[in-house]
């Protein structure tokens, strides 16, 4: 599956709406291509008290619910259909649910693809303990 197709899926799931006076959903959409060939999507949920979560987390949760945890490609799309690189929390989350996800390709701009490893160049999980 191409990044263009993933972008279309991520952008298509966005549907910004107010859930309550305190919660909004759908500002960001994400699409993940898993190792099994399936595409998992999710949207962001923002709450006034900070308990919301990113679209990448929602898509990863759907993937994990389906028994998968290895991501091959991912993209998130926000306001004005702009490609959004994953936040630090999402980068770390994705890297921990499968160590092979360090090689997952991430669209960080319309014509720019990096890996989670590129985005986390000094990953604490890959460093041997150095006692002082």
C-alpha positions as CSV (number, residue, x, y, z in Angstrom):
1,X,0.0,0.0,0.0
2,X,1.3,3.4,-0.9
3,X,1.7,6.4,1.4
4,X,-0.8,8.2,-0.8
5,X,-3.4,5.6,-0.1
6,X,-2.7,5.8,3.7
7,X,-2.9,9.5,3.5
8,X,-6.3,9.3,1.8
9,X,-7.5,6.9,4.5
10,X,-6.2,9.1,7.4
11,X,-7.6,12.3,5.9
12,X,-10.9,10.6,5.1
13,X,-11.5,9.5,8.7
14,X,-11.1,13.1,10.1
15,X,-14.4,14.6,11.1
16,X,-13.9,17.3,13.7
17,X,-16.8,17.5,16.0
18,X,-17.8,18.4,19.6
19,X,-18.7,15.4,21.7
20,X,-19.6,17.5,24.7
21,X,-18.7,21.0,26.0
22,X,-15.5,19.3,27.3
23,X,-14.4,17.0,24.6
24,X,-13.8,17.2,20.8
25,X,-12.8,14.4,18.4
26,X,-11.6,14.0,14.9
27,X,-9.2,16.9,14.5
28,X,-6.5,14.4,13.4
29,X,-6.9,11.1,11.6
30,X,-4.2,8.4,11.4
31,X,-3.7,5.3,9.3
32,X,-1.3,2.5,10.0
33,X,-0.3,-0.3,7.7
34,X,0.3,-3.4,9.8
35,X,2.5,-6.4,9.0
36,X,-0.6,-8.5,8.2
37,X,-1.4,-6.1,5.3
38,X,-4.4,-4.5,7.1
39,X,-4.9,-0.8,7.5
40,X,-6.0,0.5,10.9
41,X,-7.4,4.0,11.4
42,X,-8.1,6.2,14.4
43,X,-9.0,9.8,15.3
44,X,-7.8,12.1,18.1
45,X,-9.9,12.9,21.1
46,X,-9.1,16.1,23.0
47,X,-10.6,16.8,26.4
48,X,-10.4,19.9,28.6
49,X,-8.7,17.9,31.4
50,X,-6.0,16.5,29.2
51,X,-7.2,12.8,29.2
52,X,-7.5,12.6,25.5
53,X,-5.3,10.8,23.1
54,X,-3.7,11.0,19.6
55,X,-5.1,9.5,16.4
56,X,-2.0,7.2,16.2
57,X,-2.9,5.8,19.6
58,X,-6.4,5.1,18.5
59,X,-5.3,3.4,15.3
60,X,-2.7,1.3,17.2
61,X,-5.3,0.3,19.7
62,X,-7.5,-1.0,16.9
63,X,-4.5,-2.9,15.5
64,X,-3.7,-4.4,18.8
65,X,-7.3,-5.4,19.3
66,X,-7.0,-7.3,16.1
67,X,-4.0,-9.2,17.4
68,X,-1.3,-7.2,15.5
69,X,1.5,-5.0,16.8
70,X,4.0,-4.6,14.0
71,X,3.6,-1.4,12.0
72,X,5.1,-1.0,8.5
73,X,3.9,2.5,7.5
74,X,2.0,5.2,9.2
75,X,0.6,8.7,8.5
76,X,-1.4,11.3,10.5
77,X,-3.3,14.1,8.9
78,X,-4.6,17.3,10.7
79,X,-6.0,20.7,10.0
80,X,-6.1,21.8,6.3
81,X,-5.2,18.2,5.4
82,X,-1.6,18.7,6.5
83,X,0.6,15.7,7.2
84,X,1.6,15.7,10.9
85,X,4.7,13.9,12.2
86,X,3.9,11.9,15.3
87,X,4.4,13.6,18.7
88,X,7.1,12.3,21.0
89,X,4.5,10.3,23.0
90,X,3.3,8.6,19.9
91,X,6.9,7.9,18.7
92,X,7.7,6.3,22.0
93,X,4.5,4.3,22.2
94,X,4.9,2.9,18.7
95,X,8.5,1.9,19.5
96,X,7.5,0.0,22.6
97,X,4.6,-2.1,21.2
98,X,7.0,-3.9,18.9
99,X,10.8,-3.4,18.7
100,X,10.6,-3.9,14.9
101,X,8.6,-0.7,14.8
102,X,11.8,1.3,15.0
103,X,11.9,0.5,11.2
104,X,8.3,1.6,10.6
105,X,8.2,4.2,7.9
106,X,6.5,7.5,8.8
107,X,5.2,10.2,6.5
108,X,6.4,13.4,8.2
109,X,5.7,15.7,5.2
110,X,4.1,15.4,1.8
111,X,7.3,14.2,0.2
112,X,9.3,13.1,3.3
113,X,9.5,9.6,4.8
114,X,11.5,8.8,7.9
115,X,11.5,5.8,10.3
116,X,10.6,5.8,13.9
117,X,14.3,5.1,14.5
118,X,15.2,8.3,12.6
119,X,12.7,10.2,14.9
120,X,14.1,8.5,18.1
121,X,17.9,8.5,17.3
122,X,19.0,7.8,20.9
123,X,16.4,5.2,21.9
124,X,16.8,4.2,25.5
125,X,15.7,0.6,24.8
126,X,18.7,0.0,22.6
127,X,21.4,1.4,24.9
128,X,23.3,-1.0,27.2
129,X,23.4,0.0,30.8
130,X,26.6,1.9,31.6
131,X,27.2,1.9,35.3
132,X,29.1,4.9,36.7
